């Protein structure tokens, strides 16, 4: 992967460096992405499958094991609240993984813990922008943002629209993890020009057998649609099964690709 941070892609922010589009039009989403390396033995037009493991960094030991055991083509999403998150993210990139920043957003359940800087539907645009600046300053080298919770936030046009505008203006992408049923991400991303994708399957199972069954469903979806995206938490039951599942994918005729490989090629944008 390209080194991070790339000085061209850094803007000053109130809490530290923020991503930006370079004057030559280079975007963090492209520069920091992992190239997709397809096995030459795969047939032309082989189905493509991407996997995102989120919740990275909260348990440093489990996260380090995930970095070590998962194929580099798997994209990792780090929590901004993780301890020494910049160091953890750097180690993941050195191992070849492209990264997402997982932003806490208001859900429907009042008991859901967002931390002191969660994005809220009832907060002012300025307060949410300030919180997002803090999140985006926590570590460099990510290709875009993804949600943590967010059922209520992503169902609100007034809350979600400014976030997606920020994503577009900074040359990032947005990944909707598929857990918010009323999410407006797809429609609002088109309106703002923010590149976005939504998970086809969120793997929330807690036993190895259930995780394996969910991964098999994801494989079927990839064959049916030509591409599929799954997301799972950074817990041993998920990570171990994903590592085993990924080892045999190409032998079964499916290309394992980083998430960035499934976004359409962008129109070139030059920063002002």
N, C-alpha and C positions, 0 to 999 in steps of 0.2 A: 504494500500500500504506500501511497505518497505520504511523505512526512507531514505531521501535524504539530503545531499550526503552520499553515502556509501564509507567509506575511501578506500576500496579495489579498487574502480572504479574511482579514482581521480588521474590525472596527473597534473603536474605544466605546465602552459602555460604563454605566454607573457602578457596576460591580466587577468589572474586568472585561477581557476581550469578548467581542460578539462576532458571529459569522456575518459575512457580507459577500455580495457579488463583486468580483475584481473588475478593475477598469477595462481589462481586455475581455470581459464577459464570462470568465471562468466562474463556475458556481461550486460552493462547498459540496453540493449533492453529487457532482461529477468528480471533482478532484479527490475527495475522500472515499469514493466508492471502491469496492473490490471488483476488479475485472472478472467477468464470467469466463472461466476456462472449461470448455466442453470437451468431453472425451471424444476423440476422433472416431471411436467405434460406434458412437450413437448415430442412429439414422437421421437424415435431414428432417427437420420439423418434429423432432422428439419432444414429448411433453416436458414442460419445465416446472419445477417445484421449488419454492422458497420457504424457509423456516426462520421464524424470529423467536428468540428466547428473551423474555422480558423479566423485569425485576432483578436485573443484574446489579451487583455491588452491595446490596443490603446485607447479605451474608458473604463476607469476603472469602471465606474458605470454600464455600460451595461454588461461588462465582469463579474462583481460580481453577477449581476442578472442571467446571464447565468449559472454560477457555481451553484447558488442556485436552479435554476428551472430545469436544465437538469439532467436526470438520470446519476448516476456515471459511467455507462458503456460507455458513450459517450466520445470520445477522444477529447482533446482540444489542439489547436496549438497556441502558443503565439509568438507575434512579439518581436524580440530582442530590438526594439526601444521603447517599452512600458515603461512608467514611473513606477518606483518601481516594475519592472517585477519580480524580485526574490520573493518579498512578495506576489504578485498576483499569481505566479505559486505555491508557497507553500500553499496558501489557497485552490487552486484548487485540489492539491494532497491530502490535509487534507479532502476534501469533497469526495475523492475517484476516481477522474478523472486521468487517465494516460495522459501524455503530449507529444507533439511534439514541436520542435523549428522550427519556420517558417523563412526561410532564403530568403532575397530579392535577386532576380536574374534578369539579364537583359532580358527585353521583346523586342518585335518588335517595339512598339510605342515609339518614342523618348521622348514623354511627360510624360511617366510613371516614377513616383518618386520612387527611390530606396534608398534614403538616402546616406550618405557619405561613407557607407561601403557595397554597393551592389556588388554582384559578376558580373563581366563583361567579355564578350567574348574576348575583345581586351586587357584586363589586363594581366600582366605576371602571371605565376603560383604562384610565390612568393607573389604577391600582393593579389591574391584571397585567398591564404592559410592564409595570415595574417588577412584578413577580416573575414574569416571563424573562425579563432581562437577567434577573438573578439566576434562574434556571439555566439559561443559555450560556452563562459565564462560567459554569462549573467545570467544564472540560472541553478541549477542542477536538476536532476531527470527526464529528458526527455528520451523517448525510441528511438528517432531518429529525423531526419530532414524532413522537407517538404518545398516545394517551395512557394515563393510569387512571382507572375508573372513568368518569366523564359522562355517565349516562344522562345527567341533567344538563351539563354544560354543552355537550355536543348536540343536544336537541334544541338549543337556543340560538337563533340567528344572530341576535345582538351580541352574544358572548363569543360565539365561534368565529364569526366573520373577521373581527380584528386579528385573531390569532392566525387565521389562514392568510390574511393579507401580509402579516409579518413573515410568515413562511415564504411566500412568493417573493417578497422584496429582498429577502436575505439569500435567495438561491438555494433554499432547502426543499425537502419533500415532507409530506405528512402521511403517516401510516396509521390507519384506523384499525384497532385490534379486533374489531367485530363484536365486542361485548355490549356495546350500546345500541339497543334495538332501534331507537328513535333517532339515531345519528343523522345529521344533515350534512355530513362531511362531503359526500359525493357531489351534491348539488351546489354547495357553497364553494367547493374547490374549483368547480368550473367557472363560477362567477368571479373569483379572485385571481385565477390563474395559478393557483398553488397545485403542483403535481401531487396526486394522492392515490393511494391504493387502500383497499379494505381486505382484511383477512377473510378467507373462505371458511376457516374452521379455527375456533379458539379451543385449545385442548386444556380443559380444566379438570380432567380426571386425576384421581389421587392414588391409583394403584398401577403397577407396571402393566398389568393385563389390559386395563381400560385405556391407558395411554397408547399401547400397541394397537388396540382396536381403532382408536381415533386416527392414528397415523395411517392405517390401512384405508380408512375412509378418505383421508386426504389424497392418498395415491390414486384412488378411484376417481376423485374429482379432477386431478391433474390429467388423467387419461381422457376423461369426458370433455373437459373444457380446453385442453391444450396447455393450461397453466393453472397453478393453485398455490395459495399461500396459507400456511398454518402458523399459529403462535402458541407458545407454551411458556409456563413459568420456569424460573431457574431453580428448580428443586430436583433432588437426585432422582426421583421416580421418573420425571420427564426427561431429564438430561441423559440418563443412562439408556432409556429406550430410543430416544432420538439418535444418539450416537450409533446404536446398532442398526436402526432403520436406515440411516443415511449411507452406511457402508455398502449396502446392496442395491441402492437405487439405480445406479447406472447400469449394472448387470441386468436389471429389469427393464431397461430401455427408457429411463427417466433421468433428465438432467437436473442435478441439484445446483441451484444458482443463488447468488446473493439477492436480497430484495431489490436492490438498485437495478438489477438486470431486467426486471419486469416493468419498470416505468418506461413510457414512450420517450423517444429521443426529444429533448426540449428544443424549442426555438431559441436561438442565441439572443441573449439579453446583455446589453452593455450598461454598466453602472454609470450613473450620472454623479 
